[in-house]
Amino acid sequence: MIYACYITYNNGDFLAASLYAIAPYVDKIIIIEGPFPDYPEMKADNTKFILWHFDIDYPNKLMLDNVEGLTQVQKRNAYIDLVPDGSWMFIIDGDEIPYGNLEILQGRIKHYDEMGINWVSIKIEEKKDFRFYPRLIKKQPGMKYKGFHWSINEIYEKHEAELGNIKLIHFRDFRHKDVVKDKKWFYNESPESKAEDKEVVLWFNEQVKALNPERFNQLYDISKSVQKIDKRPKKANLKWDKKLGLNR
């Protein structure tokens, strides 16, 4: 089985695009969601509402754990704990969108212990960074992150194969403004940076629409009109469970 593993907080439409791109090609999706110690008072966005809709579209696929105050490493170890030994982890962040020949995932895992993903960081239409990461990893007993949340090699250092034409697109330098208002290395209040933010958002929207135009438009409209998850239909009587996703 393949488990797509996310940690996220306030990624909103980025997360929606990522989930709907990968969902048909994995067996389960684990999301560790909640504020980080660095910015605990940030207001929640529409993530929970998007997850609620996603669970309706893909029932019994989502496993959600809402947490508060955990570090990046602690959150990543939390999703590792939920993956059975011998299953596969496809490690994705909430602001990364997988694309390419995703249908090869299930076939390739039968032949390898670990496979790399080409990771591309993009700012508007300029490629800013390119790395080869081991992002599809077979869960081994006792596997843990240790010191750095970005150092996936810490938990598994074996490289056996590149995973065909699959990439993770990371949208660099776009952050929720509540996250970055006190983080000047992320966001600058200059007129130039504000104009650049708008360009990034417009470009991002066009890229995501190309993935799933109908569903993205629907989610985008929802995210702009609905501010709280409490506006979901009351008759659904939903309850979150970190092991099973949504119970009905």
N, C-alpha and C positions, 0 to 999 in steps of 0.2 A: 504493500500500500504506500501511496505517496501522501504526505501531510504537508500542505503549504503552511509555513510558520511565519506569522506577522507579530511585530509589536507596533503599536500605533497610538497616537493621541492627536486629535484635531487635524487629521489629514483629509477628512471629508471626501471631496470628489476624486482626489488622487486615489484614495483607497477603493472607492467604488469602481473606478476604471480598472484597477489592478485585480480586484476580486473577480469581476465578470470576465476578464481576459483569461484567468488561470482556472476558474471553476470547472470547466468541462474536462480538464485534463488531470485533475487530482482527485483523491478519494475523500480527504478531509481537509478542512481549513481551520487552523488554530489561530486565534487572535488574542493577544494579551494587550488589553486596552486600559489606559488611564494615565493621569498626570505623572510627570517626572519630578524628582526632588529639586531640579534646577528652576522650575517654574510651576510650583504647585497650585498657584491661585489663578491660573489661566482658565477662562470660561470654556466650557465644553461646546463643541460645534454640533453638526448634524450627524456625526459618525454613528451613534446608536440607532438613529432612524434609518440610515442607509443599511446597517447590518440587519435590522428588522425586515426590511424589504428583501434583502439578499436571502435571508433564511426562508422566506416564502417562495422565492424563485428556485432555491436549491435546498429543499428540506433535508434535515438530518446530515448536512455536510458541515455546518458551522459549529465549532467549539469555542466558546467565548469565556474569558476570565477577566473580570473587571478588577483592577488593582489600583492602589494609590501609593505614591512615594517610593516605588521600587526603581533602582537604577537600571540602565540599559542591560548590564550583565545579568542582573537578577531577573529581569523580564525575559531575556532570551533563555536563561536556564529554566524558567517556568514553562516555556513551550517545549523544551527538550524533555522535561519530566512527563509531559502528556503524550509523547510519542513512544509507542511500544518498541522495544529492542528488535532490530531486524527490519523495521520499516524505514521509509525514506523521508528525509526532511528537505523540502524545497524552501530555502530561507529567502524571504522577500521582506522589504520594508514597505510601509504604507505609502511612501511617495515614489515607489518604483513600479513600473508597468512592464510585465513580461510580454514579449512579442516574438514572432518567428514561427518556426516549425514545432509548435507545442505538442502536436499529436505524437511526436516520437518519444515523449517522456516515458510512457508505460512500457514501450518496447525496450528502451535502452537500459532501464534499471535491472533487467534480467541478466545482464552481462557484465556489470561493473559494480565496484564498491563505492565509487565516488566520481562525480562528474562536475566539470567546471561550467560556469556561465559567463558569457561576455557582458560586462557591466559598463554602461555608457552614461556619463553625466553630461547633461545638456543645459546650456543657458541660451534661451531663445532658439536660434537655429545654429548656434556654434557649439561644436563638441568640445567640452572643457576637460574631459578626463576619460580614460579608457583603461579598464583593468580586467584581468582574468581571475575570477573568484571561484573557489569550490563552494557552490551554493546548493548543489543537490548531493546530499550526504546520507549514507546509510547509518541509522542510529545504532551505536555500539553501547554495551553495558557501561555505566559510569561516565558517559560522555558529558562534559561540562565546559562552559566558558570559564576562564579564570580571571584575566585582568583587563582585557580590552574588548569592548563589544564589537568592534569592527574586525577583530582578528579571528576570523573563522578557522584559520589554520591552527589556532591554539587547541581546538577540540579534535581536529582531524587533519593530518598533514599529507595524506596519500593522494597523489594525482595520477589517475589512470586514463582519463579520456576527456576530450572536449565534447560538450553536448550539442553537436550539430549547430544549426542556425537558430539558436535561441539567445536572446539578449534581454537584459533588464535595463529599461530606460529610467534614469533618475533625473528628476527635474530640479536642477541645481538653483540655489539662490532664490527660491520661492518659499517663504515661510508664512504661516498664519501670523498676523501682526500682533496678536496678543502674546505669542511666543517670543517675538523678537523685539518688543518695545524697549526692553532693557538690555538687549544683546546687540550692541552697536556693530559687532563684527558680522552680524547676520543682515542687518538692515540699516539703511541710512535715510534720514528724513529729507534729503535734498530733493528738489523738483525732478532732477534727472533720474534718481532711483525710483521715485513714484511712477514716472512715465515708463520706466523699464519694467516695473511690476505689472503694469497693465499689459505691456507687450507679451510678457511671459505668460500671463493668464490667458490672453487671447490665443497665443500659439498653442498652449497646453490644451485648451478646449478643442481646437481643431484636430489635434493629434488624437485625442480620446474619442471624439466623434467618429473618427475613421475606424476605430476598433469595433464599436457597437453603436451606431448612430441613434437608433430608436431608443435603446435602453438608456444611453447617456443623456439624451434630451429629457427623458422622463425623470431620471434621477436629478438632473441639474435643476429642473423646474421645482421638484420637490424640495431640494436643499435650499432654494431661495425663498420658498413660501412657508416652510415649516421650520420653526425655531426650536421646538421642544419635542422630545419623544412622547410627552404626555398627550400630544394631539393625535396619536395613533388611535385606531378604532377601539373603543372600550369593549365591545363585544368579543374581541379576540381573546381576552383573559390570558395574556401571555406572561410567562415567567422565565427568567434567564437561569440557565444552569451551566456552570463552567465546563462540565463534562459532555453535555449533550446538545448544547446550543439552546434553542428555544423549545420549551415544553408547552404543549397545547392541551 
